[in-house]
Amino acid sequence: MSFTIAIIGRPNVGKSTLFNRLVGQKLALVDDTPGVTRDRREGQGRLGDLEFTLIDTAGLDEGAKGSLTARMQEQTETAIALADALMFVIDARAGLTPNDRGFADFARRANKPVVLVANKSEGKHGEAGAMESYALGLGEPIQISAEHGEGLSDLYDSLRAIMPEPVEESEEFDDDDVIETDEEIATRPIRVAIVGRPNAGKSTLINHLLGEERLLTSAEAGTTRDSISVEVNWQGRDFRVFDTAGLRRRSRIEEKLEKLSVSDALRAIRFAEVVVLMMDAQNKFEEQDLRIADLIEREGRALVIAVNKWDLMGKQSSLIAGLRTDADHLLPQVKGMPIVAVSGLMGEGIDRLMSSIEQAYAVWNRRVPTATLNRWFEQAVDANPPPAVSGRRLKLNYITQAKARPPSFILFCSRADAVPQSYLRYLVNSMREFFELPGTPVRISLREKANPFAHKRKRPS
């Protein structure tokens, strides 16, 4: 039985630091700037033998109705409603504030178990603030330092008291519990990262997929900071979709917080299997878009391009036809990648986008039988033999697939260091067309075939 705990409190009391400490990873962005966390983030927490679902929330703060701050508070209220218990965090060094007192009343009205956590309690200054927190009427404060890992044993005792008894696991070993069939692997959630420049409409698209205002959206660029993952089921297929911060040119990134957001987005790309690059239909294929696409290819991820806000372009079929031409011309390294015109706001093109993601994932996982691969290889080499280097013809022996995800091949040859990159590009393009591998990165590495006579010494004359 899953037990869910929401971490709540005013901004900048260390909620995200505590979240990272309990999930054992730096999932949430942490900075001294108040209000870094905006969307709620979930993770699997663990403390000793206790396991639970943890929700990191935006700092409780007051804002005008409809404002970004007010919608951040709505996200926090949703997290509280989903949780079985609350961890109310205060800053022991700062002592109690009027906001702490006001939101303590809010936590009590939730009518759920509350664990009062006095964070930043290390040192003399923290002791006084922790004592003040008795006035909140939420019981004895647990004095911890999330940053340094102090006081976690006391936190364990408090959580143990409010959590249900764990179900004892059977000591019997069952092969069925650890061996996955091909069918089980095929039905795993596809990990999809949605990336692009700021204000391209990434969060709006994901909200439409979910059918709810799960992620905060705003006309202001840079609303999303953390990479937030959500579960999506689309026509019976499961996806784990990551919303990411907008990626600007490196020269324009000055603030530390934006650097952290970009690093989080890049980590989401590396973790993903399929990456959807979102572009603004009115400013598509700009230099930064091409840089991001090249990064995705270098990371070896399947690429799908979504041209968003297409509802602003009118019904012009010639524009859609031009997308394919522009994409293949500007991104030859991933030629043939799926490209879909969508409107995240209106929900147009979403079916085509999700279908394209599934197709790109299938291509990214494709394996080619060795016999079929070498029949193609012989035809490709006969049609266009490798060039002579220093007056000597290169000898290409055979090729085999080393792995999928992305499709990667090993070409055995003589003088691997002399094979021109242009010839490898010819082989990749020919392979894409022959084996229908559009858009996915294709890797060919060279290996020199061992000389079977190298170990024999020449006979003395």
N, C-alpha and C positions, 0 to 999 in steps of 0.2 A: 504494500500500500504506500503510495507516494505521499510525502508530507511537504507542504510548501510554506516557505517563510519569506515574507517581504521585508526588506531593509528600508526603513523610512527615517526621516529626520529633515531638518532644515539644510540648506545648501552648505557644502564645504565642511562637513563634520567628519568625513572619512568613510562614507558609505561604500563607495566604489573600491577603496583600499581594502575594506573588510570583505567585500564580495570576492575580490581577487584572491585574498588570503584563504577563504573557505573553499573556493572552487579549485584552488591550486594552480591557477593560470592567470596571466595578466590579460583578461578578456575585456575589462572595462577600462576606459581611459581615466587617468588620474592626473590632476593638475591642481595647483593652488588657486586657480581661478574659480570663483563660485559658479555653479550652474553648468558644469561640464557635461554631466549626464542629463539627457533630455528624454529619450525614449526609454521605456523599461526594458531590461535585459534579463534573460533567464540563464541559469547555469546549474550544473549538478554539484551541490556542495557536499563536503565530507569533513567531519570532525571526529577523530577517533573511529569508533565503530558506527557512528551515526551518519546516515545518508539522507539527503533531502534536496528538494528543488529550491533554489534560491532566486529571488527576484530583486535586482538592483533597480532603484527608482530615482526619478528626479527629485531634487530637494524641494520639500514642501514650502511653497511661497505663495503670496497672494498676488493676483494680477487681474486686470480688467477682463470682463467677459469677452471671450473670443480671441484674446491676445495669446501669444505663444506661451507666456508664463501660465495663463489659466489652462491652456490645453495640456501643458506639462503636468499640472496638478491633476487633471482628469485622468491622465495615464497612471499617475500614482494611486488615485482612488480606485481605478480598475485593478491594479496589482493588489491592493488591500482586500478588495472583494474576492479575488481569486485565492488569497493566502489562507492557510490554516492558523498561522500565528504571525506575529510582528516582532521585528527587532527595531526598537526605537533608539536611535543613536544620537548622542549629544557630544559636543566638544568639551571635554573636561577642562582644558586649559582656558577656554573662553568663558566658562561658567554658564549659568542659565541666562537665556535671553527671553524677551517677551514672546518671540516666535516659538521657542521651545515650549513655553507654558501653554500657548494657544493650541499647538499641534499635539500636545500631550492629551488635551481634552478630546481632540479629533481621534486619537488612537484609542482612547477609552470607549468612545461611542461606537467603535467598530465591533465591540463585544467579542473580542478574540484574545487569546493569551498574548501578553506583551512581555518581552524581555527587554529591560532597560539597559543599554550599553553605554557606558561612559568611556568614549574613545579618547586617545591621546592622554592617557592617565599616567604616563611615565613621568617621573620627576616630582618635585614638590608642588609645582603649579597645578598639576593634574589632580592631586589629592584633594585640594580645596574645592575644585569644581565638581568633583565626583560626590563630595558630601552635600553640596548644594542640591544635587539632583533628587535627593530624598523628598524635596518639597513638591515634586511632580505627582506624588501619590501613585507611582507605578511600581512600588516595591523597591527592593535593594538593588542598587546599580552594580552591574558587572564591570569592574575596572579593567580595561584592556589597552593595548597598543596594537592596532591592526598592522601598522607599518613594521613594527619590530617583533610581532608574534607573541607579545606578553599577555598573560591573563586568559589564554584560551582554555585552560583546564577548568577555570570557573565558568566560562561560557558553556563548556561541555556539560557541566552539572546542571545548569539552568535549562539547556535545551533537552537534556535527558528527562527532566522532570515534566516537560510539556508534550513530549513526543510519545506516540504509542510504542508498545513493546515490539521489538523487531521479531519477525517470523523466523524461527530457526530453520536453517537450510539443511536439507538432507545430505548425509555424508556419502551417499551412493553416487557413483560416477556414471553418467549417462552420455554415451557418445552422441546421441541426438541433440544434446544441448550445446555441443561445441563444433559440430561439423555442419557446414552450410552447403546446401545444394546449389546447383547453377540457377535454379528457379528463385531461390532465396536471394542470391546475389543480384539477379536481374530485377528484383522488386525492391531493392534498397532505395531509400530516398536519393534523388539526384541532387548533389550539392551545386547550387547555382549562385554566383555572385553577380549582382547588378552594379555596374560601375559606369563612370562617365564624368564629364565636367560638372561643376556646380550648377544647380538649378536645371538639370536636364529632365527632371520628372521621375527620378528613380523611386522615391518613397510613394508618390502618387500611384505609380503602377502597381507596387506591391500591395498597397491598401485596396486597390480594385481586385486583385487576386484573392485577398482575404475576405473581401466583402465587409470590411469594417475599418474605422480610422485607427489602425494599430500603430502606425508610424506618423510622427509629426511632420506636417508639410507647411511650407510658407513660400511666399514670393521672394523672400530674402534668401540669397544664396548662402550655403553653409549651415542650413538648419540641422542636417544630420551630422553627427560627430562620431559616435561609436559605430562599429559594424554590427548591426543587429540581425540575428538570425530568427526566422519564423518558419513554421511548418505549413506547407501548402499542399492540399490534395486537389489535383485538377483532372477531372474525368477518370478517376480511379487510380491515377499515378501520383506517388508521393514525391514531393520536392522539399528540400531545405534551402530556403532562399535567404541570401545575405544582402541587406541594404548597406551601402557604404557611403562614406563622405565623398564629396566631389573632389576630383583630382585636377588641380591647377598646375601650370608650369612651375617647375622648381624655383625659378628665379623670382616668382611672385609670392612664394610662401615665406613669410617672415615670422609670424607668431608661433610660439612653441606649441600651442594647442593645436593649430592647424597641422603642424608637422606630425604630431601624435596621431591625428585623425587620418592623415595620408598613410602613415605606417600601418595603421589598423586596416585600411582599405587594401593595401598591398598584401598584407597577410591573408585577407579574405580571398584574394585572387589565387594565392599559392595553395590555399586549402580547398578551393573549388574544383569541380570537374568540368563544368561549363560556365563560361563567363559571358554575360550579356552586356555589350557595350552600348549604352544609350547615348544617342545624339539628339540635339535639337533640330527639328526639320528645317528651321529657318536659318540655322548656322551649322550645317552638317559638314563632316569631313574637314574640319579645321585641323591645324597642325597638331594641337594637343590630342584630338581624337585619334590621329594616326599614330602618335607616340604611344598612347594607351594600347591600341590594337597591337602594335609591335611588341610591347611589354607582355601582353597576354600570349602572343605566339612564342616568345622566348621562354616563358614559364611553362610552355607545353600544354596549355589548356584549350579545350574546344571553344570556338568563338562564334557567337551569334550577335549580329548587329541589329539593334532596334532603333528605328528613326521615329522619335516621339513627337507629339503635338502635331500629328499629321492632319488633324481636324482643322487646323488653321491654314492648310495649303489648298483647300478646295478639291473638287473632284477632277483631278488632272491625271489621266492614265499615263501620259507621256512622262510625267515626273517619276512615277513608280518604275517605269522601264529604265529610266536614267539612273536609278539607284544601283542597279546591278552593274551597269557599265562603269560607273564611278568607283564602286567598291573594288572591282577586279583590277581596274587601272591603278588605283592608289595603294592597294594592299595586295600586291602580287604574291607575297609570301604566304598568304592564306586564301588564295584564289578559290572562288566558289563558295565562300562561307555564306550561311543563311543570312538574308537581310530582309527585315520585315518592317513595314510601315504601321505604326501603332498610335493610339491615343490613350494614355494611361488615365486621363480624366474622364473620357467618354466610354472607355472600355472597347474601343475598336481595335481589331487585329490581335486581340489577346489569344484567341484560339490558335491562330497561325503562329504566334510567337512560342507558345508552349509546345506545339507540335514540332517547331524548328529546334527547340531545346532538346527534345527527345531524340530527334534525328541526329543532331550534332553529337549527342552523347553516344549513340549507337556507332557512329563512324569513329569516334575517338577510341572506342573499345574494340574495333575490328581487328581480326587476325586473318592473314592470308596464308593458305597452305603452301608449303615450301615448293612443291612440284609446280603449282600454278605460278608462283612467284618467279621461278627460274625460267619457265617458258616465256613469260613476259620479258624477263631480263635479256634472254637471247635475242628476242625480236628487237628490243630497244637498242641493244649494242650493234646489231647488224644494220639497223636503219641509220644509226649515227655512231660510228666507232669513236672511241676516245682518241684525242689528239696525241701525236708523238711529242715527247718532251726530251730535249737535248738529242734529237735524232733517233730516239728509241721509242718504240710503240709500247704503250701501257697495256698490261695484260690484266683483264678483269675476269676472275674465275667464276664465282657464284655469289648468290645473295641469300640471306635467311632473315626471318623476322625474329628479333630478340625479345620484344615485348609489345604490348598495346599500351594505351593510356599515356601518351599518344602513340600511334604506330611507329615503331622504331626498328630499324633494319641494320644488319651488319653486312658490308660488302667486302669480300675477300679479294685481294688484288696484289699486284707487285708494285712496289714503290708508292705506298699510300700517300706519302708527303708530296708527290708530284701530280696527283689528280687535281685538275683545276676545279674551283668552286662553280664555275659556269657549267661544267659537265654534270656536277652533282645536282645543280638546279634543273638541268634538262631531265635527269632521271626522276627527280621528285615530281616535276610537272607531268611527265609521262605516266608515272605511277598513279597520280591523282586521277587522271583521266581514265586509265585502264581499269583500276580497281574501285572507282567511284569513292574517292576520299576527299570530297570538297571541304575546303575551309579548315580542316583540322591540321595542326602541325604534323609534319612528317620528318622524321630524323633518319639520316643515313650516316653511319660511322664507318670508317675504313679500317681494315685490319689486313696486315700482310700475311699471306699464306706461308706457313713454315716451310723451309727448304729441307726436304727429306735427306739430302746428301750433305748438308752443312757440317754434320758431325764427323764425316769421313775425311781422314787426312790424305793428302796426295802421296802417292807412292814415291819413295826416294829414287832418283834417277841413277 
